[in-house]
Structure formats: C-alpha cells, structure tokens
Amino acid sequence: MMDPLEQLPKSDTIKLRERHIGQSCKLFYRSSPLKIVRGKGQYLYDERGEGYLDCINNVAHVGHCHPDVVRAGQEQMALLCTNNRFLHDNLVLCARRLASLLPDPLSVCFLVNSGSEANDLAVRLAEAHTKSTDIIIVDHAYHGHLTSMIDISPYKFNKPNGPGKKEHVHVAPCPDVYRGKYREEDYPGEDLGVKYADDVRKICAEVKAKGKGVQAFIAESLISCGGQILPPKNYFKNVYKHVREAGGVCIADEVQVGFGRVGTHMWAFQRYGTDVIPDIVTIGKPMGNGHPVAAVVTTLEIATSFKNTGIEYFNTYGGNPVSCAVANAVMEVIEREGLQQHALKVGNHLIEELEKLAQRHAIIGDVRGAGLFVGIELVKDRTKKLPATAEAKHVVSRMKEEKILISSEGPDNNIIKLKPPMVFSTENADQLVATLDKVLKELEDDVEEVSESMSAILKTGQSQIDRVNSTSGGSKSVLIKAK
Ligand SMILES: Cc1ncc(COP(=O)(O)O)c(C=O)c1O
C-alpha cells in the first residue's frame, strides 16, 4: 500500500487521471489543476507544501481534518462498521440530535450517504404521501447527480446537450431580486416575495386544472448553484401556503446551507420566520465534514405514509456506526466551538467589507449573503447589469495565484461564491477582501490600458480615413485592422 505522504509526481497523477477517470469529472482550474494532499482548518496544502486559503469548501464545515471528527471516525472504524439492521447507539443518538436541532414536527430521520440520495428519498416520501408526481422546482436549481435528481435540476437538464425538462416537472422563476424576473428597481415598494410566490401559485393552479395533484415544491433555502441567491422575505411563507393548498409537500434542500452556516439560525429556512417549517428537510455535505453521510428528516405523518407503501427502505451504508460517529462529532464541535455564532460575526464583517469594496469597484454590482454564505455579483455596468463572466473567470484564476481559492457560480457564471469552512476568521476575511481589491484594481487598470490603446488605434484609423477621403475626394469605407 502506498504511504499517503509518498507522492506520485504531479505529471503522473494528471496522466493517470486522464487515462482512468471519466472525462466528465472536471477539475478546478483546468489549465493548471491543483494537487491537494493535506488540509487543516481553513487551509489546503499542495504537494509542495504551498498553503491555500479555502473559501469554497462548505463540506469541511468545522475545518479540514478536525481532530475530534477524525478521531471519532477512526475509533469507530476500528471497532465496528456494519449496516443499520442491528441496533446501534450511534444511529439513534445521531437521529435524536438532528431532531433536536429542527423544529417540530420534524422528528423522523432516514440516514443516507449523499445529498443526492437524500433528495431522491425526499421525493419518494413526497410521492408516497401525496400519491402525485408533479413537482415544482426553482430555475437554475441543482439537487444532485442521480437520474431522478437531474430531472429536477435545471442547472443540469437545461445545459445545451442536457436531456431537457420532463413533463411532470414545473419550473418557477428563481427568486433573484437583483437580476431575476422581478427586480427590486422595477417594483419599488412591492413585496417581491409575494410576487415570486404568486408564480408558484399559478403553476399549482395549472397542474390542478389538468386534473393532477401537486407532489412537492423543492428548493434550497438559500439558492447556491443558482447564484448565491437569498430569496426575499415572505417568499417561502407564501410558496408553502400555495403548495400545501394544492395538496403538495414542501421540501427544503439544506444540503449546502444547513448546520449554522447562515449564522442567525441552524437552518437557512429558519431565516424566513417561525411559520416557515418544511415537511421534509434534506441535509448533506457539512454533516460528515468530508465523510459521506447525509439525512432526510420529516414528520411522523409522512414517514408513516412511506411505511404504508409496504416497501422496506434499506440502505447498505446509510446510518452505519462510523458515519453516525462522524456526524455526531461534527454536531458536537459546531456546538462546543460556537461555530454558528462565529459564522454570524465573521460573515457580517466580511459582507460589510465587501460592501465597502463595491464602493471602489463599479464591477461589483451586488454583495449579498447571510453568515458565511456570500455572493459577489460582477457586472459590466450597474445599469444594464450585463454579467461580467470573463472577468469573474479571470478573478478566480488570479486569486488562485494569490493562494486564495474562490469560485464563480450562477447561470452566467458571474457571481463569486464564498462558503468557506466555518472556522474562517476575521483575519481571513480581511486578507480575502484586500486581495480581491488588488485583483479588481489590476483588472480595471488593464481595461483602462486596453481602452487607451483602442482609442489610439481608432485615432490612427480616423487619420487614415481622413487621408483616403482627401486623396479620393469622396467618402470611401476603410477597413481598420486593429492588432
Ligand atoms: C443544493 C444541493 N443539493 C444536493 C446536492 C447533491 O449532493 P451530493 O453531491 O452529496 O450527492 C448538492 C451537491 O452539490 C447540492 O449543492
């Protein structure tokens, strides 16, 4: 067996990957990929020991390789790892803890291995409960890689060669008040939460008009792949009302945004008031801090409908003692280290500093966020809000050279997304903002240089036109070839 610290040369790793790993598994920084061999806290280290500040890894929630989480997994792995058909305390303690973090009546858990599995099971529960198949989703959403999840992920099925939308799937507009269907500036004083929710009401009415029932509405409580969107106040409250009136259930996908990331609350849906309680919540990524464990939490009523189908639910690895030991350790660390409160403090500071940065750089059209879930939308100009896609790509790659890992997101890939491990510090936030300031300044200087040389080219062109016109005595078109 290879010692984990003994490395293949990076070029060999690339060759082997190209040969043996499916080409659709894409790398970050494709032209110059990183080989990461170690992680600690909010830092990742490459094969030469070079450290990078990790601003994107929400999976390593309590910090890469947190010693308590590692120890919990190692100790349980040395003792027992089997399926959940045997009684085991780790499973029931994990379920009890999860339920204690969620509001009533969310009390029944199913342990699975990934966010995709959690969402797939959530849809099965919804179908068992409502006996309907028509599902409402939000545009640009991503809910996972299983076939059933691609069906409800416009982020995938709408790609140029994607499979397209299935008939039972209904897409509501993404509640983006900055650059979406209904924008703050176009509807001053109007409640955009109500307005966006009304589109969901119309979809429910259309489904019912066809003599069918609504199965579910599924959405992330803060929309990550769709572009770090914070749905407006009153959106979920009204959507849930319309969906329930149409007989459907409401699923909150908290796979990315759960476990205190938003700072004010443990779950992102709780930002929208105590009357917003989903019927099913799906949880994933941060739950295992890198170990594959995820969960579905629902009401006794819905779990009973699922049981009443008579089909047993068995999942070989879901809820095994090792995964549960890891998840229990993660929840313990979040509480003991006060990471939710920490995310609020650091997140508020980061957002404030980014707002100041936006005053200095016109390319920043919008800064939005909650806790350590932050988006910076780059636009070519603030009035037309044309997406600054190439600029966002450039910024991501320049920041990597500065040893800071960020990425871009959204339908136009122009939104810088930040969702660092929750141990991210105020100093890290300051370092990120200062470096971003420098990179944006360079970008602006480059644009200035280009526009100066363009105007020089245009001036030269004009003098050529003048020359041609004066020698030919008429107006002829002249093709100017700018180099
Ligand atoms: C919002 C959301 N839901 C579900 C998933 C699927 O999770 P997994 O990759 O663990 O299957 C993802 C993954 O990126 C996600 O972002």
The ligand as an SDF file (V2000), in Angstrom:
LIG
                    3D

 16 16  0  0  0  0  0  0  0  0999 V2000
  -28.0940   22.0080   -3.0850 C   0  0  0  0  0  0  0  0  0  0  0  0
  -27.5470   20.6530   -3.3350 C   0  0  0  0  0  0  0  0  0  0  0  0
  -28.3370   19.5910   -3.1590 N   0  0  0  0  0  0  0  0  0  0  0  0
  -27.8790   18.3450   -3.3740 C   0  0  0  0  0  0  0  0  0  0  0  0
  -26.5960   18.1210   -3.7880 C   0  0  0  0  0  0  0  0  0  0  0  0
  -26.1000   16.7230   -4.0370 C   0  0  0  0  0  0  0  0  0  0  0  0
  -25.2500   16.3230   -3.0360 O   0  0  0  0  0  0  0  0  0  0  0  0
  -24.1700   15.1660   -3.2860 P   0  0  0  0  0  0  0  0  0  0  0  0
  -23.1560   15.6800   -4.2190 O   0  0  0  0  0  0  0  0  0  0  0  0
  -23.6690   14.8940   -1.8860 O   0  0  0  0  0  0  0  0  0  0  0  0
  -24.9020   13.9900   -3.8270 O   0  0  0  0  0  0  0  0  0  0  0  0
  -25.7320   19.1990   -3.9710 C   0  0  0  0  0  0  0  0  0  0  0  0
  -24.3310   18.9910   -4.4150 C   0  0  0  0  0  0  0  0  0  0  0  0
  -23.6190   19.8610   -4.8390 O   0  0  0  0  0  0  0  0  0  0  0  0
  -26.2240   20.4990   -3.7540 C   0  0  0  0  0  0  0  0  0  0  0  0
  -25.4490   21.5590   -3.9260 O   0  0  0  0  0  0  0  0  0  0  0  0
  1  2  1  0
  2  3  1  0
  2 15  2  0
  3  4  2  0
  4  5  1  0
  5  6  1  0
  5 12  2  0
  6  7  1  0
  7  8  1  0
  8  9  2  0
  8 10  1  0
  8 11  1  0
 12 13  1  0
 12 15  1  0
 13 14  2  0
 15 16  1  0
M  END
$$$$
